[in-house]
Amino acid sequence: MRIILSIFFFITCMWSKNIVYSDEVVSLYLSQDDTKVVGRLLPTNSFEILKEQGNKVYVKIQGFVNPKAPFVIYYNNTQRIIVAAFSKNTKLNFSKKDMTKDDKWDRVSLEIWAEKKKFFKNDKEMLSRAKELFVNNCGICHALHKEKEFNANAWPAVFRSMVDRTAIEKKDHWLVIEYLQKNSKDFKAN
């Protein structure tokens, strides 16, 4: 029985995905040895670590691409909630590209190298921290806006227009923006 349980545990570990999140922007590279950053993965978005080598990790990012702007991967196929953004001249080799039902944006999967950072198994703690930053800083000059007051596409501009008057560090700007977008009045989970 012990042998069967050991085998079952081993097989489960082999097949389980290493899905993680980052609470900060992560630099992306076309190859393991590259020093030139070609893109950025934004906080609170899940990704899968496929392998680790040195100071980089090989990851799989999934999302949606607007065919008119193939250098941005979005969280869903209707809103501009960015998962990852790349230099416009970057040749991206999507390993999976499926048309969505409404043929608006394509569902994609991309395997790419990323800088190794502290990653998290879930996004609860980082979203809680983002909410705390928002609540403690964004109601100083005026009444605090409710997360559902604006739609997902409006929140980045609203936030950027006021963030310089807050104590929110630059490294946390995208964390708060992603939190606001994913709690907006029209947010659609993918």
Buried (B, 14 or more C-beta within 10 A) or exposed (E): EEEEEEEEEEEEEEEEEBEBBBBBBBBBBBEEEEEEBBBBBBBBBBBBBEEEEEEBBBBBBBBBBBEEEBBBBBBBBBBBBBBBBBEEEBEBEBEEEEEEEEEEBBBBBBBBBBBBBEBEEEBEEBBEBBBEBBEEBBEEEEEEBEBEEBEBBBBBEBBEEBBEEBEBEEEBBBBBBBBBBBBBEEBEEB
